[in-house]
Amino acid sequence: MKIGDIVKIFAPVAGYEKYHFCVCIPENGNAGCFLFLNSDPTYKDCLAVDCNRIPCLPVSKTGKTAISFSLLMRYNEEKLRLYSAQVIGDMPKDVLAEMIEFTNTVTSLPSNDRA
């Protein structure tokens, strides 16, 4: 796993797999950090892009992939194994550029997480 990967992770609370974007890899016992990739673009601090711009993800009912900047999920290597984490692709460079620019508008993440 590397920064920029899109990862499918089983969410036991939801009971199904969810998609995440890796912003910090888990290593040396430290947890990695991940952003949620959702289909509902109406949540606060979400960057919504057309689904076809991230081809490794399934197309959502809304036709959008919402990259949520409101919460960083943290998983260590053990949890990633337990939740059957699987890298399915990487974020296209043009979407990454938009994500970097979008972080300047995010207000719900603490500044150290935004960095």
C-alpha positions in Angstrom: 0.0 0.0 0.0 1.2 3.5 -0.8 0.0 7.1 -0.5 -2.5 7.7 -3.3 -4.0 4.2 -3.3 -7.7 3.6 -3.4 -8.5 0.8 -0.9 -11.6 -1.3 -0.3 -12.0 -2.0 3.4 -14.8 -4.0 5.1 -16.7 -1.8 7.5 -18.0 -4.1 10.3 -20.4 -1.4 11.6 -22.0 -1.0 8.2 -21.7 -4.6 7.3 -20.2 -4.0 3.8 -17.1 -2.8 2.0 -16.3 0.9 1.8 -13.8 2.7 -0.3 -11.0 4.9 1.1 -8.1 7.0 -0.2 -4.8 6.5 1.5 -3.1 9.7 2.7 -0.6 8.2 5.1 0.6 4.6 5.0 0.5 2.4 8.2 4.0 1.4 9.2 6.1 0.6 12.3 2.9 0.1 14.4 1.5 3.5 13.5 -1.9 3.8 12.0 -2.4 4.9 8.4 -4.8 7.7 7.5 -7.6 7.4 5.0 -10.3 9.6 3.6 -13.8 8.1 2.8 -14.9 7.9 -0.8 -18.7 8.1 -0.7 -21.5 8.5 -3.2 -23.4 11.3 -1.4 -21.9 14.7 -2.4 -24.1 16.7 0.0 -22.0 16.2 3.2 -19.8 19.1 4.5 -16.3 19.3 3.1 -16.7 16.8 0.2 -15.1 17.2 -3.1 -17.5 15.6 -5.6 -16.2 14.4 -9.0 -17.9 12.5 -11.8 -17.5 8.7 -11.2 -15.9 8.2 -14.5 -12.9 10.2 -13.4 -12.0 7.4 -10.9 -12.3 4.3 -13.1 -11.4 1.8 -10.4 -14.5 2.6 -8.4 -18.0 1.4 -9.2 -20.4 4.0 -10.6 -22.6 5.3 -7.8 -26.4 6.0 -8.0 -25.6 9.7 -7.8 -23.0 9.6 -10.6 -20.6 11.2 -8.3 -17.8 10.1 -6.1 -17.6 12.3 -3.0 -14.1 12.6 -1.4 -14.9 13.3 2.2 -12.5 15.7 4.0 -14.5 15.8 7.2 -12.9 12.9 9.0 -9.6 10.9 8.7 -10.0 7.2 9.4 -7.1 5.6 11.0 -6.2 1.9 10.5 -3.1 0.1 11.7 -1.7 -2.9 9.8 -3.6 -5.4 12.0 -6.9 -3.7 11.4 -6.3 -3.6 7.7 -5.7 -7.3 7.6 -8.7 -8.0 9.8 -11.0 -5.9 7.6 -9.6 -7.5 4.4 -8.2 -4.2 3.0 -7.5 -4.5 -0.7 -5.8 -1.9 -3.0 -8.0 -1.5 -6.1 -6.3 1.3 -7.9 -4.8 4.8 -7.4 -6.2 8.3 -7.6 -5.8 9.9 -11.0 -3.3 12.8 -11.0 -5.9 15.4 -12.1 -8.2 14.5 -9.3 -5.2 14.6 -6.8 -4.5 18.2 -8.0 -8.2 19.1 -7.3 -8.0 17.4 -3.9 -4.9 19.4 -2.9 -6.5 22.7 -3.9 -9.7 21.7 -2.1 -8.0 21.2 1.2 -7.6 24.9 1.5 -11.4 25.3 1.8 -11.8 22.5 4.4 -12.9 23.7 7.9 -14.0 20.5 9.6 -10.5 18.9 9.9 -7.9 20.1 12.4 -5.0 21.9 10.6 -2.5 19.1 11.4 -4.8 16.5 9.7 -5.4 18.9 6.8 -1.6 19.2 6.3 
